[in-house]
Amino acid sequence: MTIFTPTAPDFVPSAAAAATQPTLALRGVSKVFGEGANQVTALYPTDFEVRPGELVAVIGPSGSGKSTFLTLSGALQKPSSGSIRIAGQDIDRLSARQLTEFRLHQIGFVLQASNLIPYLNVREQLTLVPGLAGRGGRQVAALADELLAHLGLSERAGHHPHALSGGQKQRVAIARALMNDPALILADEPTAALDGKRGREVVSLLAREVRERDKAAVMVTHDERVLDLCTRVVRLEDGRIQG
């Protein structure tokens, strides 16, 4: 039996491993809902991987299985078949409690709506995340300020969400996703509420952070205007990866 201990060394793959192993690997992963005659296959057996430094776009029409694909990749639900490995960890070996710890340390989420907490200012949105992992103090505050500076948000550090533009909110969401230094970033329609210019700015920034910080990222999107900013584009249709 594999014992999982949520400590920093267990959550961070070695540089050598990162160079040779995918950060996210799905092998024969499928998802079926319901039973018997009521069964619906949301995702057929799928092989997929993303390596450090890659931003992979997943596109497809509504109902194609993109949301199921993303929640499986984020360890938010278990597959009906196959295996999922994230940052060197077989997630099917983890208990529910261990999965919660694992997601907190290893996966950063950027959602369609930025989901910022209305009563927290920008800096507090960031420091809340490591606080949930039991970390705080000057080091965390310094990291938050460094990320805000890198993403051009220093002047907004004391502002609350209602005072931010849509693009600024998504930049805060990206900074928040990076606060625990995760190996994998998952973005769900991050440009849906933005115009073309701001959408490209947000995805360009995400691609830069992925590249410079050697992260792996998957972005589900309908926005074809940003696909040229991605490392690869994968199409999902009727629960199957095309091509």
C-alpha positions as CSV (number, residue, x, y, z in Angstrom):
1,M,0.0,0.0,0.0
2,T,1.3,3.4,-0.9
3,I,1.4,5.9,1.9
4,F,0.9,9.5,1.0
5,T,2.2,12.2,3.2
6,P,1.3,15.8,2.3
7,T,4.7,17.4,2.8
8,A,6.5,19.7,0.5
9,P,9.0,17.1,-0.8
10,D,6.2,14.7,-1.8
11,F,4.4,17.4,-3.7
12,V,7.3,18.6,-5.8
13,P,8.8,16.3,-8.5
14,S,12.5,16.4,-9.0
15,A,14.0,18.5,-11.9
16,A,15.1,15.2,-13.5
17,A,11.6,13.7,-13.3
18,A,10.0,16.9,-14.6
19,A,12.2,16.7,-17.6
20,T,11.2,13.2,-18.5
21,Q,7.7,12.7,-17.1
22,P,4.4,14.3,-17.9
23,T,2.9,16.4,-15.1
24,L,-0.5,15.1,-16.0
25,A,-1.0,11.7,-17.6
26,L,-4.4,10.0,-18.3
27,R,-4.2,6.4,-19.4
28,G,-7.4,4.8,-20.7
29,V,-9.5,7.2,-18.7
30,S,-13.3,7.1,-19.2
31,K,-16.3,8.4,-17.3
32,V,-19.8,6.8,-17.3
33,F,-22.8,8.3,-15.5
34,G,-25.9,6.3,-14.6
35,E,-26.5,2.5,-14.7
36,G,-28.0,0.0,-17.1
37,A,-30.2,1.5,-19.8
38,N,-29.7,5.0,-18.3
39,Q,-25.9,4.9,-18.8
40,V,-24.4,8.0,-20.4
41,T,-20.7,7.9,-21.5
42,A,-19.3,11.4,-21.0
43,L,-15.8,10.5,-21.8
44,Y,-14.6,7.4,-23.7
45,P,-11.3,5.7,-22.9
46,T,-8.7,8.5,-23.3
47,D,-4.9,8.8,-23.3
48,F,-3.6,12.3,-22.7
49,E,-0.6,14.0,-21.2
50,V,0.8,17.5,-20.5
51,R,4.5,18.2,-19.7
52,P,6.1,21.1,-17.8
53,G,6.1,24.3,-19.9
54,E,3.1,23.3,-21.9
55,L,-0.2,25.2,-22.1
56,V,-2.7,22.8,-23.9
57,A,-6.0,24.1,-25.1
58,V,-9.0,21.7,-25.1
59,I,-11.7,22.8,-27.5
60,G,-15.1,21.3,-28.6
61,P,-18.8,22.1,-28.7
62,S,-21.0,22.2,-25.6
63,G,-21.7,18.6,-24.4
64,S,-18.5,17.2,-25.9
65,G,-17.1,16.1,-22.5
66,K,-14.8,19.1,-21.8
67,S,-16.1,19.7,-18.3
68,T,-15.8,16.0,-17.4
69,F,-12.3,15.9,-18.8
70,L,-11.3,18.9,-16.7
71,T,-12.8,17.6,-13.5
72,L,-11.1,14.3,-13.9
73,S,-7.8,16.0,-14.7
74,G,-8.3,18.0,-11.5
75,A,-8.9,15.0,-9.3
76,L,-12.4,16.3,-8.6
77,Q,-14.1,13.0,-9.5
78,K,-12.9,9.5,-10.1
79,P,-12.8,7.9,-13.5
80,S,-14.9,4.9,-14.4
81,S,-11.8,3.2,-15.9
82,G,-8.2,4.0,-16.4
83,S,-5.6,5.8,-14.3
84,I,-4.7,9.4,-13.7
85,R,-1.2,10.4,-12.6
86,I,-0.4,14.0,-11.5
87,A,3.1,15.2,-10.6
88,G,4.2,11.6,-10.2
89,Q,1.3,10.6,-7.9
90,D,-1.3,7.9,-8.9
91,I,-4.3,9.7,-7.5
92,D,-6.4,6.6,-7.3
93,R,-4.2,5.6,-4.4
94,L,-5.3,8.6,-2.3
95,S,-8.1,8.8,0.2
96,A,-10.6,11.6,0.1
97,R,-8.6,13.6,2.7
98,Q,-5.4,13.0,0.9
99,L,-6.9,14.1,-2.4
100,T,-8.0,17.4,-0.8
101,E,-4.4,18.0,0.5
102,F,-3.0,17.0,-2.9
103,R,-5.2,19.4,-4.9
104,L,-4.4,22.2,-2.5
105,H,-0.6,21.8,-3.1
106,Q,-0.4,20.4,-6.6
107,I,-3.3,21.9,-8.6
108,G,-4.1,25.5,-9.3
109,F,-7.6,26.3,-10.7
110,V,-8.6,29.4,-12.8
111,L,-12.3,29.4,-13.3
112,Q,-14.6,31.0,-15.9
113,A,-15.8,33.5,-13.3
114,S,-12.8,34.6,-11.3
115,N,-14.6,33.6,-8.0
116,L,-12.8,36.2,-6.0
117,I,-14.1,36.6,-2.4
118,P,-16.0,40.0,-2.3
119,Y,-14.8,41.1,1.1
120,L,-11.1,40.3,0.6
121,N,-8.7,42.7,-1.1
122,V,-6.4,41.5,-3.9
123,R,-3.5,40.7,-1.6
124,E,-5.7,38.8,0.8
125,Q,-7.2,36.7,-2.1
126,L,-3.6,35.4,-2.6
127,T,-2.5,34.9,1.0
128,L,-5.7,33.0,1.8
129,V,-4.6,30.0,-0.3
130,P,-1.4,29.2,1.6
131,G,-3.3,29.9,4.8
132,L,-5.5,27.0,4.0
133,A,-2.4,24.9,3.8
134,G,-1.2,26.1,7.2
135,R,1.3,28.6,5.9
136,G,1.5,32.3,6.6
137,G,3.7,35.1,7.7
138,R,6.2,37.4,6.0
139,Q,7.3,34.8,3.4
140,V,3.8,34.3,2.1
141,A,3.1,38.0,2.1
142,A,6.3,38.5,0.1
143,L,5.4,35.9,-2.4
144,A,2.0,37.5,-2.9
145,D,3.6,40.8,-3.5
146,E,6.1,39.3,-5.9
147,L,3.3,37.6,-8.0
148,L,1.2,40.8,-8.0
149,A,4.2,42.8,-9.2
150,H,5.0,40.2,-11.9
151,L,1.4,40.3,-13.1
152,G,1.1,44.1,-13.1
153,L,-1.2,44.3,-10.1
154,S,0.9,45.9,-7.4
155,E,-1.2,49.1,-7.5
156,R,-4.4,47.1,-7.0
157,A,-3.1,45.1,-4.0
158,G,-5.4,46.9,-1.6
159,H,-8.5,46.9,-3.9
160,H,-11.5,44.7,-3.5
161,P,-13.0,42.8,-6.5
162,H,-15.8,45.4,-7.2
163,A,-13.0,47.9,-8.1
164,L,-11.3,45.6,-10.6
165,S,-11.9,45.2,-14.3
166,G,-12.7,41.7,-15.7
167,G,-9.1,41.3,-17.0
168,Q,-7.7,42.3,-13.6
169,K,-9.9,39.8,-11.8
170,Q,-8.6,37.0,-14.0
171,R,-5.0,38.1,-13.5
172,V,-5.7,37.9,-9.7
173,A,-7.2,34.4,-10.3
174,I,-4.0,33.4,-12.1
175,A,-1.8,34.7,-9.3
176,R,-4.0,32.9,-6.7
177,A,-3.6,29.7,-8.7
178,L,0.2,30.0,-8.5
179,M,0.4,30.8,-4.7
180,N,1.1,27.2,-3.6
181,D,3.5,26.6,-6.5
182,P,1.4,23.8,-8.0
183,A,2.7,21.6,-10.7
184,L,-0.5,21.7,-12.7
185,I,-2.8,24.6,-13.6
186,L,-6.4,24.0,-14.9
187,A,-8.3,26.8,-16.5
188,D,-12.0,26.6,-17.3
189,E,-13.0,29.2,-20.0
190,P,-10.9,31.9,-18.5
191,T,-11.8,34.4,-21.3
192,A,-15.5,33.8,-21.4
193,A,-16.4,37.1,-19.8
194,L,-13.7,39.1,-21.5
195,D,-13.5,41.0,-24.8
196,G,-11.0,39.9,-27.4
197,K,-8.1,42.1,-26.4
198,R,-8.4,41.4,-22.7
199,G,-8.9,37.7,-23.4
200,R,-5.6,37.5,-25.3
201,E,-3.9,39.5,-22.5
202,V,-5.0,37.0,-19.9
203,V,-4.1,33.9,-21.9
204,S,-0.8,35.4,-23.0
205,L,0.0,36.1,-19.3
206,L,-1.0,32.5,-18.4
207,A,1.2,31.1,-21.1
208,R,4.1,33.2,-19.9
209,E,3.8,32.1,-16.3
210,V,3.5,28.4,-17.4
211,R,6.7,28.8,-19.5
212,E,8.8,30.8,-17.1
213,R,7.7,28.8,-14.0
214,D,7.9,25.4,-15.8
215,K,4.3,24.5,-15.0
216,A,1.9,22.4,-17.0
217,A,-1.5,23.8,-17.9
218,V,-4.7,22.7,-19.5
219,M,-7.2,25.3,-20.7
220,V,-10.8,24.4,-21.7
221,T,-12.0,27.1,-24.1
222,H,-14.4,28.1,-26.8
223,D,-12.3,31.1,-27.7
224,E,-10.5,30.4,-30.9
225,R,-8.9,33.9,-30.8
226,V,-6.4,32.7,-28.2
227,L,-5.4,29.3,-29.6
228,D,-2.3,30.6,-31.2
229,L,-0.9,31.4,-27.7
230,C,-1.1,27.7,-26.7
231,T,1.5,25.0,-27.1
232,R,-1.0,22.5,-28.5
233,V,-4.7,22.3,-29.2
234,V,-6.7,19.2,-28.6
235,R,-10.3,18.8,-29.8
236,L,-13.0,16.8,-27.9
237,E,-16.1,15.7,-29.6
238,D,-18.8,13.3,-28.4
239,G,-16.6,12.3,-25.5
240,R,-13.6,11.4,-27.7
241,I,-10.3,13.2,-28.4
242,Q,-10.1,13.9,-32.2
243,G,-6.9,13.5,-34.1
